[in-house]
Amino acid sequence: MNEKGYATLPAAAIIAALVFLAALLGAAGAMVVAQHRAHVAAELAAVAGAWAHSRGEDACAVASTVAELNGAKMRHCLVDGADVQVESRVGFSSPTKGAALGQARAGPL
């Protein structure tokens, strides 16, 4: 009996499993990074919006600019008294493209 190449199929299966695991970890990493970026962008946008609001400027316009400068899109902005609430969105690329959301609220400075 010729046993040459008997390990080809198991080796190919192991390599395919490792490639799949690497892709899965890469997608999870992209999602975590996007979540952090969305949260940081929302925090910075909310603080900038609150600062602008305290100076009589358009809080949501300033918050939107700051969010975009930090790689996010502002989805929602609400001025509630002296507080500014912001929700930002950061897209990420993976086998299943998605988006991460960040929310923040800032008050008078």
VENFENUR-V53545 format. One record per backbone hydrogen bond with DSSP energy under -1.0 kcal/mol. CO is the residue of the C=O (numbers start at 1). NH is the residue of the N-H. If there is no record, write none. Layout:
co=CO nh=NH
co=CO nh=NH
This chain:
co=3 nh=6
co=5 nh=8
co=7 nh=11
co=8 nh=12
co=9 nh=13
co=10 nh=14
co=11 nh=15
co=12 nh=16
co=13 nh=17
co=14 nh=18
co=15 nh=19
co=16 nh=20
co=17 nh=21
co=18 nh=22
co=19 nh=23
co=20 nh=24
co=21 nh=25
co=22 nh=26
co=23 nh=27
co=24 nh=28
co=25 nh=29
co=26 nh=30
co=27 nh=31
co=28 nh=32
co=29 nh=33
co=30 nh=34
co=31 nh=35
co=32 nh=36
co=33 nh=37
co=34 nh=38
co=35 nh=39
co=36 nh=40
co=37 nh=41
co=38 nh=42
co=39 nh=43
co=40 nh=44
co=41 nh=45
co=42 nh=46
co=43 nh=47
co=44 nh=48
co=45 nh=49
co=46 nh=50
co=47 nh=51
co=48 nh=52
co=49 nh=53
co=50 nh=54
co=52 nh=57
co=53 nh=56
co=58 nh=62
co=59 nh=63
co=60 nh=64
co=61 nh=65
co=62 nh=66
co=63 nh=67
co=64 nh=68
co=65 nh=69
co=67 nh=72
co=68 nh=71
co=73 nh=89
co=76 nh=87
co=78 nh=85
co=80 nh=83
co=83 nh=80
co=84 nh=106
co=85 nh=78
co=86 nh=104
co=87 nh=75
co=87 nh=76
co=88 nh=102
co=89 nh=73
co=90 nh=100
co=92 nh=98
co=98 nh=92
co=100 nh=90
co=102 nh=88
co=104 nh=86
co=106 nh=84
